[in-house]
Amino acid sequence: NYGIADFTRQELKLKDVGSWMDEKFSKLRIPSLDDVLQELPMNISLIVEVKPQKREVEENRNLERLILNNLDDARKDMGVGKGYISLRDVETLQWFKDNSSRYPLGLMQKKRTIDEFLTVVKDYNVEFSQIRWRNFTEKDFKELKKTGTKTMVYYADSPIEWDYLIVQKVNGILTNYPSLLSGYLKSKHLKKL
């Protein structure tokens, strides 16, 4: 079982990452963050998800420094737009707070219970909460809103789910079907007019 950190950048550039979906994607390769940032229009907002691969803290900090340097170099005028840097653990969240106040930070709920997550969000003044929304009750959504965090939910892939999440006043929906969600939101907006 290998992770990204077990390969060199050159080895990763050679990996076939698309043929499992369809043969027409067989030439799809893994771009570097720098490659992606160079291709994106400046008005695009980003969610940069940081997933440390090594247990050695200093190796992860090298990765995090590189991420900040790439963002600073490529998007110095725009930053991440309306997006944020998404993190998994509070130690990395604190490291980013200590090393860059330029970018908004988010925390993933991951395996934390709702009560544990609410406590962390309050204690660390988390700007964006990325939650596993299906376990949240209406009361839980209200408690999360009281913390002042922006609520991002993953994954919601159908109009029934989107209807529910709009009622809960979430700030963002991560979906496997962005074009369908965009059309859905446009139709909802037109119906209100």
VOGU-3710 file (C-alpha; in Angstrom, 3 decimals, decimal comma):
1> nygiadftrq> 0,000/0,000/0,000  1,713/3,169/-1,209  1,001/6,845/-0,673  1,957/9,874/-2,738  4,980/10,484/-0,498  6,459/7,124/-1,503  7,126/8,367/-5,053  9,318/11,062/-6,521  7,745/13,915/-8,440  9,055/12,413/-11,692
11> elklkdvgsw> 7,574/8,978/-10,876  4,201/10,572/-10,137  4,232/12,431/-13,453  4,457/9,042/-15,228  1,579/7,378/-13,332  -1,595/6,592/-15,258  -4,411/7,997/-13,140  -7,255/8,033/-15,638  -7,689/4,696/-17,398  -9,602/3,222/-14,426
21> mdekfsklri> -12,452/5,638/-15,352  -12,361/5,113/-19,087  -9,737/4,299/-21,717  -10,081/7,818/-23,176  -8,508/9,139/-19,942  -5,475/6,837/-20,128  -3,133/9,749/-20,863  -4,293/11,658/-17,778  -1,374/12,369/-15,425  -0,971/13,939/-11,979
31> pslddvlqel> -0,121/17,627/-12,247  1,911/19,394/-9,573  0,252/22,142/-7,547  2,406/24,611/-9,457  1,139/23,200/-12,797  -2,464/23,608/-11,670  -1,959/27,107/-10,298  -0,311/28,269/-13,536  -3,287/27,061/-15,613  -6,120/28,445/-13,491
41> pmnislivev> -7,706/31,820/-14,166  -7,083/34,225/-11,283  -10,808/34,641/-10,542  -11,202/30,955/-9,609  -11,557/30,207/-5,895  -9,614/27,247/-4,525  -9,979/24,703/-1,764  -6,457/23,386/-1,252  -6,718/20,149/0,719  -3,575/19,259/2,671
51> kpqkreveen> -3,124/15,567/3,438  0,207/14,967/5,172  1,688/11,653/4,058  4,549/11,057/6,462  4,519/10,608/10,201  7,634/12,756/10,641  6,327/16,217/11,494  9,195/18,074/9,830  8,596/16,281/6,508  4,978/17,397/6,608
61> rnlerlilnn> 6,064/20,945/7,422  8,255/20,923/4,315  5,184/20,003/2,264  3,165/22,748/3,915  5,914/25,336/3,293  5,970/24,329/-0,381  2,191/24,727/-0,609  2,389/28,231/0,863  5,288/29,178/-1,427  3,418/27,939/-4,516
71> lddarkdmgv> 0,286/29,837/-3,540  2,302/32,982/-2,796  4,180/32,780/-6,108  1,259/31,965/-8,391  -1,645/33,826/-6,788  -0,080/36,644/-4,808  -2,794/39,092/-5,864  -5,762/36,733/-5,562  -4,857/34,259/-2,825  -7,434/31,461/-2,792
81> gkgyislrdv> -10,361/33,709/-3,659  -13,413/32,709/-1,662  -11,788/29,354/-0,878  -9,537/28,128/1,907  -6,795/25,702/2,853  -8,472/22,544/4,121  -6,716/20,628/6,917  -7,277/17,352/8,733  -5,701/17,877/12,142  -5,460/20,687/14,674
91> etlqwfkdns> -1,656/20,571/14,833  -1,420/21,410/11,131  -4,188/24,004/11,511  -2,165/25,680/14,261  1,022/25,505/12,153  -0,723/27,308/9,288  -2,122/29,911/11,704  1,389/30,523/13,043  3,014/30,660/9,592  0,521/32,381/7,310
101> sryplglmqk> -2,350/34,638/8,195  -2,862/35,342/4,489  -5,089/32,351/3,711  -8,379/31,315/5,327  -8,195/27,907/6,977  -10,691/25,095/7,211  -10,832/21,894/9,215  -12,314/18,579/8,123  -14,537/16,770/10,587  -13,006/13,395/9,651
111> krtidefltv> -13,547/10,845/12,461  -14,476/13,369/15,135  -17,933/13,108/16,668  -20,159/16,131/16,214  -19,571/17,242/19,820  -15,797/16,818/19,479  -15,829/18,777/16,238  -17,922/21,621/17,683  -15,442/21,918/20,565  -12,431/22,046/18,223
121> vkdynvefsq> -14,128/24,606/15,967  -14,778/26,858/18,973  -11,369/26,353/20,597  -9,393/26,986/17,396  -11,675/29,638/15,880  -11,987/27,629/12,652  -12,997/29,759/9,657  -14,363/26,921/7,475  -15,826/23,630/8,743  -15,886/20,785/6,252
131> irwrnftekd> -18,408/18,326/7,658  -19,930/14,918/7,079  -23,375/16,491/7,043  -25,585/13,386/6,977  -25,108/12,840/10,723  -25,951/16,467/11,589  -29,385/17,270/12,937  -30,989/20,699/12,505  -29,873/21,455/16,067  -26,279/20,480/15,209
141> fkelkktgtk> -26,296/22,791/12,181  -27,524/25,640/14,404  -24,802/24,962/16,986  -22,164/24,964/14,265  -23,480/28,276/12,872  -23,247/29,832/16,356  -19,462/29,315/16,289  -19,139/31,755/13,367  -17,566/29,158/11,075  -18,609/28,827/7,437
151> tmvyyadspi> -20,134/25,402/6,854  -18,966/23,352/3,880  -20,600/19,955/3,376  -19,331/16,891/1,520  -20,593/15,067/-0,461  -24,081/15,987/-1,559  -25,038/14,759/-5,000  -28,802/15,052/-5,507  -31,500/17,747/-5,559  -33,172/16,242/-2,462
161> ewdylivqkv> -29,901/16,612/-0,540  -29,313/20,109/-1,931  -32,834/21,194/-0,907  -32,172/20,080/2,667  -28,766/21,796/2,809  -30,149/25,084/1,487  -32,691/25,053/4,318  -29,781/24,518/6,738  -28,070/27,601/5,229  -24,744/25,934/4,502
171> ngiltnypsl> -22,080/28,097/2,874  -20,886/25,548/0,339  -21,598/22,117/-1,078  -18,856/19,792/-2,294  -20,325/17,476/-4,913  -19,327/14,926/-7,519  -21,685/16,688/-9,955  -20,755/20,391/-10,030  -22,473/21,179/-13,342  -25,740/19,620/-12,103
181> lsgylkskhl> -25,510/21,553/-8,834  -24,839/24,776/-10,756  -27,920/24,237/-12,923  -29,992/23,352/-9,871  -28,915/26,537/-8,050  -29,648/28,686/-11,117  -33,144/27,186/-11,429  -33,811/27,777/-7,708  -32,690/31,398/-8,050  -34,967/31,962/-11,066
191> kkl> -37,969/30,448/-9,246  -37,494/32,976/-6,408  -37,626/35,886/-8,869
//
